[in-house]
Amino acid sequence: MNQLHETARALVATGKGILAADESTATITRRFEAVGIAPTEEQRRAYRELLLTTPAIEEYLSGVILFDETIRQQASDGIPFPELLARKGILPGIKVDRGAAPLALADGETVTEGLDGLRARFEEYRGLGARFAKWRATYSIGGHRPSDYCIWTNAHALARYAALAQEAGLVPIVEPEVLMDGPHSIEESARASGRALEALFTELHDQRVDYRGLLLKPNMVLAGYAAPQPATADAVAESTLEVLYRHVPAAVPGVVFLSGGQPDEDATVHLNAMSLRGPHPWQLSFSYARALQSPAMDAWAGRPEGVQAAQRAFAHRARMNSAAREGAYSRELEQQGVRSS
């Protein structure tokens, strides 16, 4: 288990975070089409290469979560992506869940699938270079949701995945995401998030998962995106930390937040506000997808001549979130970076 502990700590090393480049083919197709990029396999490969070859990105990233297609792809010079990352000192990871499906007899709720055959897939991914993994569960707020049935079914699956990952020598990232779609209040978000975490750590304990060899990837506690009044950064920081302190064991090395559809700068501001309230029992870091990638995708737009501008935009967002990890982010720093890029 010591290697798992070391890997988990490396993923939350000071000033660094994780890039979630694990969008499914369907998800990245939607994002490509939204900005006019042809959704072909070669364009997906070229885009991921653009991100992974950004100069000096290893200063801000400790790991990258890859998709099944991506972990098997190569850079233009023939180097497999996992090897390219390892040469930079960045740990390659892999998304192993197979997406959310309707939960039987639970209208509007989902359960994440992918446990069948997972032990064998872990063995293959380990051989391809993966050193950590990720599994996402989702919970919606509204009416009587999330139900106890949905929360505990997904917690059980997350813990089964985590146990199999540790058995295979991979650090599991467990991602219980309470979705922020809807008009719910920040108080409702806090209640749902706390319930999801309480069930998750109960199941992780019962299934013998070593807390010191895993990372938590939760949502921040926000008001719903359709709420009449968005929560302030101070309210988000205070509510999120209150939930974490109530439900997350101190033995967990790090909390690597998802951005969950927040605007890029908001995700950075909220992380910074939490960092300023430290120190905390766990490292607070980021594991963002859109909040790191959106400006880069817009700048690239599928054009070879857009690669350098895209890499500058990507490096800028990574640098801003690195600063936020230390409570050193500011609007002035943001604008300085925009001007220099």
Secondary structure by P-SEA (a helix, b strand, c coil): caaaaaaaaaaacccbbbbcccccaaaaaaaaaaacccccaaaaaaaaaaaaacccccccccbbbbccccccccccccccaaaaaaaacbbbbbbcccccccccccccbbbbccccaaaaaaaaaaaaccccbbbbbbbbbccccccaaaaaaaaaaaaaaaaaaaaacbbbbccccccccccccaaaaaaaaaaaaaaaaaaaaaaccccccbbbbbbcccccccccccccaaaaaaaaaaaaaacccccccbbbbbcccccaaaaaaaaaaaaaaccccbbbbbbccccccaaaaaaacccccaaaaaaaaaaaaaaaaaaaaaccccaaaaaaaaaac
